[in-house]
Structures are given as structure tokens and as C-alpha cells.
Amino acid sequence: LWRLGYCARLLKTNHFRTAASNTSFPAVWMLLAQHSGRIPGLFVVVKKNTYFTMPETVEDKTNPELYVPHPGVRGMTLLNREAFKRTVVVPALKVKKEIVHGVLKSLKQSVLQRPGLKRVVEDPEDEDSRFVILDPHKVPEFTLGESEQQVLKQLNVHPEVSKYQLELTYENFKSEEILRAVLPEGQDVTSGFSRVGHIAHLNLRDHQLPYRHLIGQVIMDKNPGITCVVNKTNIIDSTYRNFEMEVLAGENNLVTKVKENNISYELDFSKVYWNPRLSTEHGRIVGLLKAGDVLFDVFAGVGPFAIPAAKRKCRVFANDLNPESYSWLLHNCKLNKVDTKVKAFNMDGRDFLRGPVREELSRELPLLKEEQKTAFHIVMNLPALAVEFLDVFRHLLVGEPCSPAGLPTVHCYGFSKHSDPARDIQERAEAMLGTSLAGRCSAFLVRNVAPNKEMLCLSFQIPADVLYKRPCPDEAKPASKRLCTSQDSSEEKVLS
């Protein structure tokens, strides 16, 4: 019941997504699958954590966990690869080497399919024969079914199943299997990570810390191209958006190169913010832009919004308070040959909005004509604090409002632990703007950050009566004009 309630909340949040999300029926069911664990009638694979006791014997023919390392590795903190060796008994067919291919093709549903293990091995007693290794889960009783036996008779192969001693080594086990065998029974296993170039980034829990160096080495061994494994040791600093980390395995080199949406970035992962899980969101926002549009990126980082926008022939103003992010932003603009199209700033977000953004909008908006289609977008990707910056837009500009179509669109990111995260972030934004956004905004669920913690993007055009000090918009009704004038007068009295 709890799962169903949680899924219902996710679907309710999903309802607020923009049309750009194109949430389809299968996607919704996939979302349900991630949280409910099963969907009747759909072929959805959901990976769950399971805990098991190490088997007492290697010849347990019905044991679903046949391929587990040697029980003696339990509690190991320093990796000893030799200790993982184990011999198991598996079913095998003895066949002449010239018909091996035909047997493999005919019994493809029963043949061993485990990556890293040979399906065909030599017979040490007969050089003209080979052993075809069968899947012990498909042939648990060392006996083939009637249909398989008929196929073998047609190939002139004796259907008797032999017992083959199969040696398993550290190289044959998956990282999750190794870690499950090492960590205390019943505890969560971390085998997932974020990859940033050659760096694997883990977020280990307290009970995993005694095994952290072993975990790091296993992750590096099992993932080609990973040469450095790090663990975050504190929460993200809300000012510069970086965090302390410990190198668990490999080289102590945190300067890396990544590729996202066909654009290359270079960065020092220990000093700047980079999250590979935001690749789709970066592409979604950039996909809303057209050539000639203007993008103001308030918390630009190393440029994942700014640089692809410049590639789309947009005019870009990018800012970040972190001096390291600013430096890498300049570097990546040159790397991608858009340094002449991006104006970069190293300022506080409020100062950037009140300075370069206000100056550019004050200059450009009065010149807009009805037939012009230039759009202004303001991206505020600092989920922990961005909503608190929205009050800067209150009377940011002075003068006659532009046409409604020319009003800037804000894409503001935020975290929410509320049962209705879309409503929560909208209400918080309305409090900072001092106006209602009902019917004038959309909330897009970006990702689930942690249990009961969502990251969302709230998109809306800044209302003219918020952005401009006075007069009120021409399109407003007379009564609204009087109300707005009254409100502005009241605000001026409070300010004075």
C-alpha cells in the first residue's frame, strides 16, 4: 500500500511536467516499476537488493546463488583476489568438436550464457571432443528435457549430462557478487556509481566505510577506463557547490575530461560541480532555445547549459561565483570554440541579475517589435538556494513593459521533500515573487535525489507587474491597473 501511495504521488508530480517531457504511457509504467518492483503483463526488469547466506556445499544443484565467491572472503577489508577462487559442479555435454556449433545453436536456451565464462572447453581425455557447459539454473537436475533430448538425437549426440568441475576466479565474479560476499550479511551493497571521465564517484554509507578501499579497488577492476575511485566525505557546499572527497583506489588525478550531448568539457572534479545525471535535463532546456535567443545562466558551473546554447547560435551570458568554475568555464568555451559567443562573469548570483542581466534586458526589451521572435531565458540551476533568488526579479526593470511575448522565461531548480513537490516549489516561488503563478508555470520532475527528495525545474514567464516597477501592463484591465498602482504606491511607502 505504501508503494502504491508513493507511486501515485510520483504520477501526480509527473502531471505537472511541460509538454516537452512527452511523458508516454510506457514511461509512466516504467516509473511505477522503479518503485513498485513489479508490473503484471509487462516485461520490465527491476533490480532489487537480495541477501543470502553463503552455501555450505559447492554441489547444491538447486541453489539459485550458485555463482558466489568462496565463503572465506566474508569480512575482508584488503582485497586478496586469490581468496575468491572456487570450484563448482555444473552440467555439461560431451560432443565431437566438429558439431559443437550445431549443438550451441540448437540448445541456446540451455547453454551457459554467463559473461566471462567459456561455454566450450576442451576434454583433457579426448582431443576430438569438447565439453559444452550448460546453465545449472536451466538444467538443475543434470537432466535435459524431452525436447532437448530429441534435438541431440537428431545430431547423433548422446543426451547424457556430465558433471564438470568449473573453476571460478575473482575475474569471473561481478562487482556486486564480490561485494555481497565480502560485506556482512544483510547490509546494503554499493556497486553503482557516477562516472566522470576516468573517475568513479561513490556515496558510501557509514557501514560500508571499513571496506571502502576494497570497494574502490573492485569498482576499478570491473570497469574498464576507470583509473580513480573517490568517495564523497561531506555534503555539497552550497556556496561553491563542491565537496570534500577521499581517493579510495587508483591515481590521485581529479582533473578529467567528459563528453555530454556531443560536447567535451574539462574540469577538476574536486573543485567544481559536475553531475552526469543531469545530462538529459541540460539537453531538454537547450532544446527549448532557438538561434538568436538570449540565455542568462546564473549558476553556470563549467558550462553545460551555456556552451551548447552558444553552439545553437544563442547569445549567452554565463556566471558562476566559484572562481574555479569560472576558470574552467572560460577554458571550456575556448575548447569548444564558442569563447566569442559567451560573456562570462565571476559574480554572486544576485549581483549578476541586478547588473549584467538587468542592463541587457533594459537595453533589449524596449527594442523588441511584435514580429520579432527573440526569446530570453534565465536558467537558475542551484537547487538548494535558487528559489531564494527569485525576489530579485521584483521591479528589476523600470519603464513601460514590453509585449507579453518578450517577457523572460525563468527555469528555476529546487529540491522538495513535500508530498506534492510541484505545488511546494510553486508556492515557494510565488512567495518570493509576491504574485500567483497559477496557470502560468509548469513544474518538471528532473530526478529523485534521495528517498522522499525530488529535484524539480519550475518554468514560468516573469509577470510584467513583477518585473517592471511601473506602469502596469497595457493588456491589464482598468481595475487591475488601479490595483497595481495601489500596490506599487504601498510598496514605495514601505521602502521609504
N, C-alpha and C positions, 0 to 999 in steps of 0.2 A: 504493500500500500504506500509506503514511504517513497519507493522508487517511482510509482505511478504519479504520485503527487509532485515529485521533483520534475519528472518529465513534462507534466502539464505546465509547470511554471516555465520550463525552458521553451516550450512551444508558445506560451503566451508572450514571452520575451521576443521570440522569433517573429511574432506577428508584427512587431514594430520595425522590422527591417525595411530598408529602402527597396525600391524596385530593382536597383542594381544588383541586389543579392541573388535574385532569381531562385528563391528557395523552392525546390521541387518536392514532389511527393516522396520520391525515394530518399532525398536528403533528410526530410523530416523523420522518416523511419530510421535512417542511419543514426540520427541524433538520439532517437529513442533507444536504439540498440546500444549506444555507448553507455547509457545509464541504466537500462533495464536488464541488459545481459542476454536477452533472447527475444526473438520475434517469430511466432509461428508462421510457417509458409514462406519465409524469405531466407535466401542463402547469405546470411550475414555472419561473419566470423568475429566474435568478440573475445578478446584475450583477457582471461581472468587469472588472478593470483591463486595458486593452489599450493597447499602444504602437504608434505608427505613424509613418511618415515622411511629411512633407508632400508632396502630389502635385506633380509638375512642371508639369502642364497642367490647365486647368480643364475640358477636354473628354474626360477619361478616362471612357468610358461604363461600364466595368466596375469602377471604383474604388468600393469599399464605403464609403470615407470621403469621399464627395463633398462633404458639408457640413462643411467645416473652414474656419477663418478664413484670411486671407491669410498666406502663409509668412513675410512680413516682420515679423510680431509676435513671433517667437521671441526670447526673452531680454528682452522688455520688462519694466521694473520700475515705471514710472509709466504709469498707464492712459491710452492715447490711443485713444478709441473710433473715430475716423475711420480709423485704420490697419487696422481689421478688415474694411473693405469688400472685397467680392469678387464677381465676376460668374461664374456657372456656366451651362453649357448643359444644359437639361432638356427632356424630351419634352413636347409639348403638342398638343392637338386644337383645330382651329378649328371652331366651331359657331355656329349662329344663336342669338342671345340668348334667343329665346322657348323654346328646347328645352334650355337649359343645365341646368335642374333634372332633366329626364329623363335626360340623359347622366350627370350626377353620380350619380344613383340606380342607373343600370344598370352603371356602371363603378366602383362604390365601392371595389372591391378594388384598382383600378389608379390611382385618383386620389390626388394628393399629400395626405398626412394630417399633414404636419409642422406643429406648433403655431406660430402667429405668421406663417405664410406664407399668402397668399391662394391659393385653388385656382382662382379665376376672375379673370382680368384682362382689361382692355379691349384691343381690337385697334386700335392707333393709325391703321391704314389703312382700317378699315371699322367705322363706328359701330354697324352692325347685327349685328356678330359679336363673339364673345368667345373668348378662349383658355382652355381647361380644362387646367390644369397636371397632368401625370401624374407618378407616382412614378418617378424614374430607376432605383430598385432593382427595381421591378416591370416596367419597360419598358427594360431595359438596352441593347437594340439598336435603339431607336427604331422598334420594330415591334410592333404588337399581335398577340395570339394569335388563332387562328381563331375561338374563341367570342366574343371581344370584337368582332371584325370583323363577325360575324353580327348582334350586338346593334346595332351602329352602322348597318348596312344597313337594319334594321327602323325605325330612327329617321331614315332618309334623311340620314345623316351620312357624309361621305367619310372612310374609315378611315386616310387618310394622316397620319402623325405628323410634326409640325413640330419644328424646333429653336428653343427660346425662350431668350433671354438673360435669366436671372433674377439680379437684383442682391441680394446678401446684405449686411446691415449688422450692426453689433455687436448690435443688438436682436434679430436673428434667430437668434443662436447661444445655445446653452445654456451655463450656467456651466462645466460640465465640459469642453465643447468649447473654450471660451475658454482655460481654464487648461492644457489639454493642448497647445494651440498655443503658449502663452507659455513654460511651463517647459521646461527641457532635456529632450530626448527620452530616454525610458527611466526617468524619475523618477516617483515616485508623485504623484498629483494629489489634492488635498483639495478636495472640493466638498460634503462632508457637514459638518453642524454641529449643535450642540444649540441649540434656540431657547428663550429665557427671556423671554417677553413681547416687547418690541421689540429684544431683544439676541440676536445670533448669537454663539455661543461656539465658537471653533475650538481645536484642539490641533495646531498646526503642527509639522512635523518640521524638523530643522536645515537640510536642503537647500532648504526652502520659505521660510525666513526672509527672504532677499533680496527675495522677491516678496510679502511679507506685506501691504503696503499695497494693492498691486494686487488680491491675493486678497480682501482685505476689501471693497474697493470693488465688485468683481464680485459677491460674495455679496449685498451690499446692493442692487445694481442689479437682480438677478434674483429677489429675494424680497420681494414687497410687504409692507410693515409692519415690515420690519427697518430700523431707523434708527441702529443702533450695532453694530459688529462688534469683538469682542475676542479676544485670543489669550492663553491661559494661559502664563505665563512661568516658573512653578516648580511643584513638586508640591504637593498639598494639605497644609496644615499640620495635623498630627494633633491639635493641641490645640483650635483653634477651627474647623477644617475649612473654611478659606478659602484663597485663593491669590492671588498677585500676577498682574496681568493688564495687557496693553497694548491701548489702543484703536487699532484699525487703520483704521477708517473711521467716518464719521458723528459724531453728537453724543456728547460725553463725559457721558452721563447713564446711570448704572448703577442707579438706583432704578427698579424696574419692577413690573408687575402681571402675574400669571399666573393661569390657571384650570386646576385639576386636579380631575377627577371631580366637576365642577359646583360646586366651592368655589373662591373667589377668595383669593389671597394677594398681599401686597405685601412687597417686600424690597429691600435693597441688595445686588445680586449681587456686589459687590466685597468685602463684609464678612461674608456668611453663606453657608451651604452650601445649594445647591438643584440637584437633578439631575432633569430632566424624564423621564429614562429609568426612574425608579423609580415612575412613576405607577401602573402595573399592580400592583406589589408593595404600594404603600400601600393600594390598593383590596382586594387579597387579604387582608391582615391585618385591615383594618377590617371586612371581610365575615365574619370569624370571630366578631365581637362581637355581643352582644345587649343590648337595653335593660336597664339595671340592672347590667351588668358593670362592673368597675373596670379601668382601664388606667393603668399606670405607664410613662411614656415617659422613659427615662433620658437619651437624647440627642435631644431633641425638635426641634431646629432651629427653624424658623419655624412648625411645627405640622402637617405633612402627615399624621401619624398622629393627633395629639391632637384637632385640630379636627373632622375627620369622625367620630371616635369620640364626641365630645361631641354632634354632630348626631344620632347614633344613641341619644341619651339614656343614654350611659355616664357614670360618674364618672371624671374624668380628672385625673391628677397628672402634669404635664409639666415637664421640667427641661432646661436647657442651660447649659453652662459659659461659652459665649461671650456677653458682655454684649449684643452687637448682636443675636444670635439671640433672646435673652431679650426684648429690647425689641420686636423685630418679632413675636415670639410673642404678647406682650400686645396689640400693635396688631391682629394678625390675629384674635385671639379677639374683640375688640370689633367688628372689621369684619364678622365672621360671626355676631355676636350670641350667642356662647357664653361670654363672659367670666365669667359667674356659674357656669358648669359646669366650668371648668378652673382648677385650682390650679397656678400657675406658680412655678417655682423657678429661681434662678441659682446653681447649686452644682456642685461636682465630682461626677461620677457615683457615686463610692464614698460620698461624704457623703450624697448623695440616697438611695442604697439603705439606708445604715445609719441614716438619720434619718427623713424622711417616709415612706418605703416600709415600714420596719420598724415604725414607730408605727402606721401604718394596718393592716398585716397583724396585728399583735399585738392590735389592738382588734377587728377584724372577724372573723378566722378562728375564735376561740373561740365566737362568737355564731352561727356557721353551723349550721343544722339540716339533717338528711338530705334533707328535702323542698325546701330552698331550692336555687335553681339559679344563684346568683350566681357568676360566674367571674372570676378575677383573672388579668390578662395583663400581662407585663412585656416591653416592647419595648426592645431594645438595638441600635440601628442606628448603630454606629460600627465598620464592618468592619475597619478597621486595628487596632483595640485591644479591641473589645468582649469577646472571649473571655477576655482577661486580667482582666476584672472579675468573672468568674463565681465566683471564690473567696470573694467577699463573701457568697454565699449559705450558706456552710458555717457551720452553727449560728447563723444570723442571728436565729432566734427561740428562746425558752426556754419550756418548758412541755409540756403534753400535745398531741401532734399532732392536727390536725383530721382530718376524714374525707378519704380519698384524693381524692375528687371535688373537694374545695375547695382542693387544693394549687395554687399559682400556676403558670401556664404561661409559660415564657420563650421569646421569639423573639429569638435572638441571631444577629447577622450577622457574617460573616467572609470574608476573601479566602483563596484557596488556589491554589498552583501545583503541587500534588501530582497524580500520575497518577490518584488516586482521591480527588477533593476532598471527597466526602461522608464517607468514612472518616477523612480527615485532620482535618476540623473536629470530627467527633465525638470523636476521640481527644484532641484538644487540649482540648475542653470537659471530658472525663472527667478529664484530668489536673488541671484547675483545681478541679473539684468534688470530687475524691477518691473517685469511685464510677463504676461502669459504667452506661452508658445503653443498653446492648444491649437491643433490643426496646422501648425506652421513649422513642424520639426519632424524628424524621423530618428529613431534610435536603432543602431545596427549592433548586434551582438558579435563582437570580434572574436573572443575566445574565453574559455573557462580558465582562470588563473590558478584557482585553488578551490577546494570544496566550499560551495556557497559564496564564491567570489568571482564575479564576472567583470570582464573588460568590455566596455561599450563605446561606440562613437555616436555622439549626438550631432546631427547636421541640421542647420537652420540658417535662413537669411536673417541678418540683423534687422529688426523692425526699424523703420525710419524714425519713429518717435523715440527710440532708444539711442540710435546712432547720432542723430542731429539734436543740437541744443534747442533751436527754434528757427523758423516757424514750423508748424505741424505740416504733415504731408498734404499735398493738394488733393490727393484722392480721398482724404478723410471727409466724413460728413460734418456739417457745421457744428452739430452738438459735440462731436468728437474734438473739433478744433477748440471749442470753448473749454472742454475738459482738459485738453492737453495744455492749453495756455495757462489754465488754472494750476495744473500740476507743475508746470515749469516755474511759475511765479512762486509757488510754495517751496520748490527746491532751491530757488535762488535765495529766498529768505532764510532757509536752513543753512545754506552755505555761507551766507553773510553773517 
